[in-house]
Amino acid sequence: MGALRRRLNGGLARIIPEKHLLIQTPRSTRSLRFTPLVQLMSGTAFAGVVGWVAVLSATLAIEAVGPDHRLSSAAVLQSAYQERLEDVAAERDQRAAEARSAQERFQVAMEQISRQQSAILTSVEERRELSTALDLMRARLADAVAERDAVSQANERLVNEVSASLGREADGAGLTDTLGTVSQALSEAVVARDRATADRAALSQQLADLELKARVDGQRQDEMIDELSQAVAMSFGPLEKIIGKTDLDVDGLIATVRSNYSGVGGPLGDVSVSTRSIDGAENSRLDQLMLDIDRMNLMRVAVEKLPVTMPVLDTFRFSSPFGYRHDPKGAGRRMHAGVDMAGPRGTPIYATADGVVITAGRESGYGNVVKIRHDFGLETVYGHLSRIRVKVGQQISRNMQIGDMGSTGRSTGSHLHYEVRVNDQPVNPMTYLEAAKDF
């Protein structure tokens, strides 16, 4: 046994050197020898004590975190989650209110533009009529001047005739008759001259009044064109912002609307106005303004036909984005062609734009699904519905309820699977949902 201890100490000495502890007192000095084996056993015992204390502490901690404590923690987490949902809902409601307010302001601006447009067109027509009246007045004034000149020439002829008669007439009777005739003719000429002069003066005054009115109307029309041009320029911003977020071609949309939309009945329909009586600069400005109004009107019509509203108006959360993801059913990495909006079963689902229902039934994967075809090659898909409220071929208007949220088909919980397709190709619906904030 002693030989084994010595061999162990000899082997351990290379790792754990032998140590000596000197204890000195006033009366004596003692030396304690700690062999490698003693040190190893002491360290093992110390580690065991520390481990026992750690296990005991962990046991006490686990007992402290019992079922009641776990339930309390779950309640705290649930409360925090509920508060977060309420904050998100409040933020969404605030954004929806801001969007409605912006839309109302935009509608008021459009109505104001419509009124200003009508006023400008009325002003243009009035200026055209005024220009015609000025032309007629100038013609009458020219006639009055010509008449006055004719009277003056007649007077000169009468004077010449009187002079000739005085030289020819010898007897008093003939001279008297001649003078009487000449006197009457002169009186008539004077009356005609005075009348022509008065007519000319009156016409000159009327012409001056009309020219003054034309200048005032021109200034007023310039101001109206400036104001309307600014209003149109400001209205372009929201429309271009909405269309820009969808990544659709603005000019392509406008061309499609122009070819399919007559404009009849709208507040800003097609305009045809004569500007022949307006000078070149004003004519150019007015023509450009009419083109801008026409473009804005077409953009407004295009935006009204895009799916740029929310399909869910009640409280919800985005539970899955567009793009590749790990399939929730364990089918590996797959393309998710839409976005998922989770909410309570039965939550109303609304159409995001006018269109025609092309599918209303059950499909593999989608469960109960509604598909709506819109203008510009757009299509929206609403999947996993618990109830369908529309039929195939039905005309749908924006914000019309088409179904209820559910979990039919390949689904793990109540939510709406929402897709937007352009020419049968899925695109990220978030681009359109982001645009919905500005609509």
C-alpha positions in Angstrom: 0.0 0.0 0.0 2.9 2.4 0.9 4.6 1.5 -2.4 1.5 2.3 -4.4 1.1 5.6 -2.6 4.7 6.5 -3.4 4.3 5.6 -7.0 1.1 7.7 -7.2 2.9 10.6 -5.6 5.8 10.2 -7.9 3.6 10.2 -10.9 1.5 13.2 -9.8 4.6 15.2 -8.7 5.2 16.1 -12.3 1.8 17.8 -12.4 1.1 18.7 -8.8 4.4 19.5 -7.0 4.7 18.6 -3.3 4.1 21.6 -1.0 5.2 22.4 2.6 3.4 24.6 5.0 5.4 26.1 8.0 3.4 27.1 11.1 5.5 29.1 13.5 4.5 30.0 17.0 6.5 31.7 19.8 7.3 28.4 21.3 7.8 26.1 18.3 7.8 25.7 14.6 5.8 23.0 12.8 5.9 21.8 9.2 3.0 20.3 7.3 3.8 18.3 4.2 1.1 18.1 1.4 1.9 15.3 -1.0 0.5 15.4 -4.6 -2.0 12.7 -3.7 -3.3 14.7 -0.6 -3.6 17.8 -2.8 -5.6 15.9 -5.4 -8.0 14.4 -2.8 -8.4 17.8 -1.1 -9.2 19.5 -4.5 -11.6 16.7 -5.4 -13.4 17.1 -2.1 -13.6 20.9 -2.5 -15.0 20.5 -6.0 -17.6 18.1 -4.8 -18.7 20.5 -2.1 -18.9 23.4 -4.7 -20.9 21.1 -7.1 -23.3 20.1 -4.3 -23.9 23.7 -3.4 -24.5 24.5 -7.1 -27.0 21.7 -7.5 -28.8 22.6 -4.3 -29.0 26.3 -5.4 -30.4 25.2 -8.8 -32.9 22.9 -7.1 -34.1 25.7 -4.9 -34.3 28.1 -7.9 -36.4 25.5 -9.9 -38.7 25.0 -6.9 -39.0 28.8 -6.6 -40.0 29.0 -10.3 -43.0 26.8 -9.9 -46.2 26.6 -11.9 -47.7 29.7 -10.4 -44.6 31.7 -11.3 -44.6 30.3 -14.8 -48.2 31.2 -15.2 -47.5 34.7 -13.9 -44.7 35.1 -16.4 -46.9 33.9 -19.2 -49.6 36.4 -18.1 -47.0 39.1 -18.1 -45.9 38.1 -21.6 -49.5 37.9 -22.8 -50.2 41.3 -21.3 -47.1 42.8 -23.0 -48.1 41.2 -26.3 -51.7 42.5 -26.0 -50.4 46.0 -25.3 -48.1 45.7 -28.4 -51.1 44.6 -30.5 -53.1 47.5 -29.1 -50.2 49.9 -29.9 -50.0 48.5 -33.5 -53.8 48.8 -33.9 -53.7 52.3 -32.6 -50.8 53.2 -35.0 -52.7 51.6 -37.9 -55.9 53.5 -37.0 -53.9 56.7 -36.8 -52.4 56.0 -40.2 -55.8 55.1 -41.6 -57.2 58.4 -40.2 -54.3 60.3 -41.7 -54.8 58.6 -45.0 -58.6 59.4 -45.0 -57.8 63.0 -44.1 -55.2 63.2 -46.9 -57.7 61.7 -49.3 -60.4 64.2 -48.2 -57.9 67.0 -48.7 -57.0 65.7 -52.1 -60.7 65.4 -53.0 -61.3 69.0 -51.9 -58.3 70.0 -54.0 -59.7 68.2 -57.0 -63.0 69.9 -56.6 -61.3 73.2 -56.3 -59.3 72.5 -59.5 -62.5 71.6 -61.2 -64.2 74.9 -60.2 -61.1 76.8 -61.2 -61.0 75.0 -64.5 -64.6 75.9 -65.2 -63.9 79.5 -64.3 -60.9 79.7 -66.6 -62.9 78.2 -69.5 -65.7 80.7 -68.8 -63.1 83.4 -68.7 -61.7 82.3 -72.0 -65.1 82.2 -73.6 -65.9 85.7 -72.2 -62.6 87.0 -73.6 -63.4 85.5 -77.0 -66.8 87.2 -77.0 -65.1 90.4 -75.8 -62.6 90.2 -78.6 -65.4 89.7 -81.1 -67.2 92.8 -79.7 -64.0 94.8 -79.9 -63.6 93.9 -83.5 -67.2 94.9 -84.2 -66.7 98.1 -82.3 -63.6 99.0 -84.2 -65.5 98.3 -87.5 -68.3 100.6 -86.4 -65.8 103.2 -85.4 -64.2 103.0 -88.8 -67.6 103.3 -90.5 -68.3 106.4 -88.3 -65.0 108.0 -89.4 -65.7 107.1 -93.0 -69.2 108.7 -92.7 -67.7 111.8 -91.1 -65.2 112.1 -93.9 -68.0 111.7 -96.5 -69.9 114.5 -94.8 -66.8 116.7 -95.0 -66.3 116.0 -98.6 -70.0 116.7 -99.3 -69.6 120.1 -97.5 -66.6 120.9 -99.7 -68.6 120.0 -102.8 -71.5 122.2 -101.7 -69.2 125.1 -101.1 -67.7 124.7 -104.5 -71.2 124.5 -106.0 -72.3 127.7 -104.2 -69.2 129.5 -105.5 -70.0 128.3 -109.0 -73.6 129.3 -108.7 -72.8 132.8 -107.5 -70.8 133.3 -110.6 -73.4 131.9 -113.0 -76.6 133.3 -111.5 -77.4 136.9 -112.6 -80.9 137.5 -111.5 -82.0 137.7 -107.9 -84.7 135.0 -108.1 -82.4 132.4 -109.4 -79.8 133.3 -106.8 -82.3 133.1 -104.1 -83.4 129.6 -105.1 -79.8 128.5 -105.3 -78.9 129.9 -101.9 -82.0 128.3 -100.4 -81.1 124.9 -101.8 -77.5 125.3 -100.7 -78.5 126.4 -97.2 -80.7 123.4 -96.8 -78.0 121.1 -98.0 -75.4 122.7 -95.7 -77.8 122.4 -92.7 -78.3 118.7 -93.4 -74.5 118.2 -93.9 -73.9 119.9 -90.5 -76.4 117.7 -88.8 -74.9 114.6 -90.4 -71.4 115.8 -89.4 -72.4 116.4 -85.8 -74.2 113.1 -85.7 -71.1 111.3 -87.1 -68.9 113.1 -84.6 -71.1 112.2 -81.7 -71.3 108.5 -82.9 -67.5 108.5 -83.2 -67.0 109.9 -79.7 -69.5 107.4 -78.3 -67.9 104.5 -80.1 -64.4 105.6 -79.0 -65.6 105.6 -75.4 -67.2 102.2 -75.7 -64.0 100.9 -77.4 -61.9 102.3 -74.6 -64.2 100.7 -72.0 -64.0 97.3 -73.8 -60.3 97.5 -74.1 -60.0 98.2 -70.4 -62.3 95.3 -69.5 -60.2 93.1 -71.8 -57.0 94.1 -70.0 -58.6 93.5 -66.5 -60.0 90.1 -67.7 -56.6 89.2 -69.1 -54.9 89.9 -65.8 -57.6 88.0 -63.9 -57.2 85.1 -66.2 -53.4 85.1 -65.8 -53.9 84.9 -62.0 -56.3 82.1 -62.4 -54.0 80.2 -64.7 -51.1 80.7 -62.2 -53.2 79.5 -59.2 -54.6 76.5 -61.1 -51.1 75.6 -62.4 -49.8 75.5 -58.9 -52.8 73.4 -57.7 -52.3 70.9 -60.5 -48.6 70.7 -59.8 -49.3 70.0 -56.1 -51.9 67.3 -57.0 -49.4 65.5 -59.2 -47.3 64.6 -56.2 -49.6 62.2 -54.3 -50.7 60.5 -57.5 -47.2 60.0 -58.7 -46.2 58.8 -55.3 -48.9 56.2 -55.2 -48.2 54.9 -58.7 -44.5 55.0 -58.1 -44.7 52.7 -55.1 -46.4 50.0 -57.3 -43.5 49.9 -59.7 -46.0 50.3 -62.6 -45.3 52.5 -65.6 -47.1 55.8 -65.2 -47.2 56.6 -69.0 -48.4 53.1 -69.7 -51.2 53.4 -67.2 -52.2 56.8 -68.7 -52.2 55.5 -72.2 -54.4 52.6 -71.2 -56.8 54.9 -69.4 -56.9 57.3 -72.3 -57.8 54.5 -74.7 -60.5 53.0 -72.5 -61.9 55.9 -70.5 -64.2 58.4 -72.2 -64.1 60.9 -69.3 -67.8 61.6 -69.6 -69.4 62.5 -66.3 -66.3 63.2 -64.4 -65.4 66.6 -62.8 -62.4 67.0 -65.1 -63.6 65.6 -68.4 -62.0 66.2 -71.8 -61.8 69.9 -72.6 -62.2 71.6 -76.0 -61.8 75.4 -76.0 -61.0 77.9 -78.6 -58.0 80.2 -77.8 -57.9 82.0 -81.1 -58.5 85.4 -79.4 -55.6 84.9 -76.9 -52.1 86.0 -77.6 -49.4 83.4 -78.3 -47.8 83.3 -74.8 -51.2 83.0 -73.0 -52.4 80.5 -75.6 -49.3 78.3 -74.9 -49.7 78.5 -71.1 -53.4 77.6 -71.3 -52.8 74.8 -73.7 -50.1 73.4 -71.4 -52.5 73.8 -68.4 -55.2 71.9 -70.2 -52.7 69.1 -71.0 -51.6 68.9 -67.4 -55.2 68.8 -66.1 -55.9 66.0 -68.6 -52.9 64.0 -67.5 -53.8 64.5 -63.8 -57.4 63.4 -64.5 -56.1 60.2 -66.2 -53.7 59.5 -63.4 -56.5 59.9 -60.9 -58.7 57.5 -62.8 -55.7 55.0 -62.9 -55.1 55.3 -59.2 -58.8 54.6 -58.5 -58.5 51.4 -60.4 -55.3 50.1 -58.6 -55.5 47.7 -55.6 -54.1 50.2 -53.2 -56.3 49.8 -50.1 -56.0 47.3 -47.2 -57.9 44.0 -47.5 -58.2 43.8 -43.7 -59.4 46.9 -41.8 -59.7 45.3 -38.3 -56.8 44.4 -36.0 -54.3 42.0 -37.5 -50.6 41.3 -37.7 -48.3 40.4 -40.7 -47.4 36.8 -39.9 -45.4 35.8 -43.1 -43.8 38.0 -45.8 -43.5 37.6 -49.6 -40.7 35.5 -50.9 -38.9 32.2 -50.1 -39.4 30.8 -46.6 -39.3 27.6 -44.6 -42.7 25.9 -45.2 -44.7 25.9 -41.9 -45.9 22.4 -42.8 -42.4 21.1 -43.0 -42.1 20.9 -46.8 -38.7 22.6 -46.9 -37.9 26.0 -48.4 -40.7 27.2 -50.7 -41.8 30.3 -52.5 -44.5 32.2 -50.7 -46.3 34.2 -53.4 -48.2 36.6 -51.1 -48.3 38.0 -47.6 -50.2 36.5 -44.6 -52.3 38.7 -42.3 -53.2 36.9 -39.1 -56.4 37.8 -37.2 -59.5 36.3 -35.5 -61.6 33.9 -37.5 -64.5 35.7 -39.2 -62.6 39.0 -39.6 -64.2 40.8 -42.7 -62.1 40.7 -45.9 -62.5 43.5 -48.4 -61.7 43.9 -52.1 -58.8 46.2 -52.7 -60.0 47.6 -56.0 -62.9 47.4 -58.5 -63.0 44.3 -60.6 -64.7 41.1 -61.6 -64.7 37.8 -59.6 -63.0 35.1 -61.7 -62.7 32.5 -58.9 -65.0 31.9 -55.8 -64.6 28.4 -54.4 -62.2 25.9 -53.0 -58.7 25.3 -54.5 -55.9 23.0 -53.3 -53.6 24.8 -50.9 -55.7 28.0 -50.8 -58.8 26.5 -49.3 -61.7 28.8 -49.8 -60.4 31.4 -52.2 -61.6 34.5 -54.1 -59.7 35.8 -57.1 -60.6 39.2 -58.7 -59.4 40.5 -62.0 -58.7 44.3 -62.2 -57.7 46.7 -64.9 -54.1 46.9 -66.2 -53.5 43.1 -66.1 -53.8 43.1 -62.3 -55.3 40.3 -60.2 -55.7 39.9 -56.4 -56.1 36.6 -54.5 -57.7 36.1 -51.1 -57.0 32.7 -49.6 -57.9 30.5 -46.6 -61.4 32.2 -46.1 -63.9 30.7 -43.7 -66.7 32.1 -45.8 -67.1 33.4 -49.4 -69.6 36.2 -50.0 -69.3 36.7 -53.8 -69.9 34.7 -56.9 -68.0 34.2 -60.2 -68.7 37.0 -62.7 -69.9 39.4 -60.0 -68.8 43.0 -60.4 -66.9 44.1 -57.3 -66.3 47.6 -56.0 -63.4 48.7 -53.8 -63.9 48.1 -50.1 -66.7 45.7 -50.7 -66.7 42.7 -48.3 -65.9 39.5 -50.3 -65.4 37.0 -47.5 -64.4 36.2 -43.9 -60.9 35.3 -42.5 -60.4 31.7 -41.7 -58.0 28.7 -41.8 -59.2 26.5 -44.7 -56.8 24.8 -47.0 -53.1 24.4 -46.3 -53.1 26.6 -43.2 -51.8 26.5 -39.6 -54.1 29.2 -38.2 -56.6 31.9 -38.9 -55.2 34.3 -41.4 -55.6 35.9 -44.9 -53.2 34.9 -47.6 -53.2 37.9 -50.0 -51.6 38.0 -53.4 -51.2 40.6 -56.1 -50.4 39.4 -59.6 -49.3 41.4 -62.7 -49.9 39.6 -66.0 -50.3 36.3 -64.0 -46.9 36.9 -62.2 -46.9 37.3 -58.4 -45.4 40.5 -57.1 -44.8 41.7 -53.6 -48.1 42.9 -52.2 -46.4 45.1 -49.7 -45.6 47.6 -52.5 -49.3 48.1 -53.0 -50.1 48.0 -49.3 -47.4 50.7 -48.7 -49.1 52.7 -51.4 -52.4 52.3 -49.6 -51.1 54.5 -46.8 -51.0 57.4 -49.3 -54.4 56.8 -50.8 
